[in-house]
Amino acid sequence: MSIYATLWILKFPAEGDDYAGCQWEAVMAQGVPGHIGTPTRGYGYEDADPFASFLPPAIAISENEDDDAPLRAVVFVRERTEKVVQEYINPLLVLSGTEYAAISFAALHERICDALRGEKPRVVAQLFTPATANQC
């Protein structure tokens, strides 16, 4: 069983910049429910959080919050990103549930595009010619 729930899947420019002829890649937002790894009694994690090495800190769950608990984390990955047991290998971005709830989509879009771009410089402008129409 997975600890993740897919929140959304959107297409982003594969190299972090959109321009005429660029390739697009599916990026998934994988939510981790608040009860995963929680130190709150009754959830089975009182002794240890087995996900602490790759997720933001676990959160406490109040009695009346079980179904409406905030997310512990949101992990952003390319579709088909490899996973070892429950850990995604090289996720694009990992946010706590609180960070995800507070970030604007514009800021999130920029951070995901920066992660897709990696060490490459941002494309500022590209001269469009028939020869460059299918290049990314």
C-alpha positions in Angstrom: 0.0 0.0 0.0 1.3 3.5 -0.9 1.5 6.4 1.5 0.8 8.8 -1.3 -2.5 10.1 -2.8 -2.3 11.8 -6.2 -3.6 15.3 -5.9 -3.1 16.4 -9.5 -1.2 15.7 -12.7 -0.2 18.7 -14.9 2.0 19.1 -18.0 5.1 21.3 -17.5 7.8 22.2 -19.9 10.2 19.2 -19.8 13.3 21.5 -19.6 11.7 24.1 -17.3 11.0 26.7 -20.0 8.1 26.9 -22.4 8.7 28.2 -25.9 7.7 27.2 -29.4 8.4 23.6 -30.0 9.3 22.6 -26.5 8.5 19.2 -25.1 6.0 18.7 -22.2 6.2 16.3 -19.3 3.6 15.2 -16.8 4.4 16.2 -13.2 2.4 14.7 -10.3 1.7 16.2 -6.9 1.7 13.3 -4.5 0.1 14.1 -1.1 1.0 12.4 2.1 -1.9 12.4 4.6 -1.2 13.8 8.0 -1.6 10.5 9.9 1.4 9.0 8.1 4.2 8.7 10.7 2.3 10.8 13.3 3.4 10.6 16.9 -0.3 10.7 18.0 -1.2 7.5 19.9 -3.3 5.0 18.0 -1.8 5.3 14.6 1.0 2.8 15.1 4.0 5.2 14.9 4.5 5.9 18.6 7.9 4.3 18.6 9.3 5.7 15.4 8.5 7.5 12.1 9.7 5.2 9.3 9.5 8.0 6.8 11.5 10.7 8.7 14.5 10.3 6.4 12.7 11.6 3.3 9.6 13.5 4.4 9.1 16.7 6.4 8.5 16.2 10.1 5.4 14.2 11.1 2.4 16.2 12.5 0.2 15.5 15.5 -3.4 14.7 14.8 -6.2 15.8 17.1 -9.2 13.6 17.9 -11.6 15.6 15.8 -9.2 16.1 12.9 -8.8 12.5 11.7 -10.6 12.9 8.3 -9.8 16.6 7.9 -6.1 16.5 9.0 -3.7 18.6 7.1 -1.3 17.0 4.7 2.1 16.0 6.1 3.8 16.6 2.8 3.4 17.0 -0.9 6.0 15.4 -3.1 6.3 16.6 -6.8 7.7 14.0 -9.2 7.8 13.4 -12.9 5.4 10.7 -14.0 7.2 7.3 -13.9 9.7 8.5 -11.3 11.3 5.5 -9.6 10.3 4.7 -6.1 12.2 2.4 -3.6 9.6 1.1 -1.2 7.9 4.4 -0.3 10.7 6.9 -1.1 10.7 8.6 -4.5 14.2 8.7 -6.0 15.1 12.3 -6.9 11.8 14.1 -6.5 11.6 17.5 -8.1 10.4 19.2 -4.9 9.1 18.2 -1.4 7.0 20.6 0.6 5.4 20.3 4.0 1.6 20.3 3.9 1.7 23.8 5.5 4.0 25.1 2.8 1.8 23.6 0.1 -1.3 25.2 1.6 0.3 28.6 1.7 2.1 28.8 -1.7 0.6 30.5 -4.7 0.3 28.5 -7.9 2.6 31.0 -9.6 5.3 30.5 -7.0 4.8 26.7 -7.1 5.0 26.7 -10.9 8.3 28.6 -10.8 9.8 26.2 -8.3 8.8 23.2 -10.3 10.2 24.7 -13.5 13.4 25.6 -11.7 13.7 22.0 -10.6 13.0 20.7 -14.1 15.6 23.1 -15.5 18.3 21.9 -13.1 21.6 23.6 -13.6 20.8 24.9 -17.0 20.2 28.7 -17.4 16.7 30.0 -17.9 15.7 30.6 -21.5 15.1 34.3 -21.8 14.2 34.5 -25.5 14.5 32.2 -28.5 14.6 33.3 -32.1 11.8 31.3 -33.8 12.8 30.1 -37.3 11.6 27.0 -39.2 14.9 25.4 -38.3 14.3 25.8 -34.6 10.6 25.0 -34.5 11.1 21.4 -33.3 14.0 21.9 -31.0 13.9 22.1 -27.2 
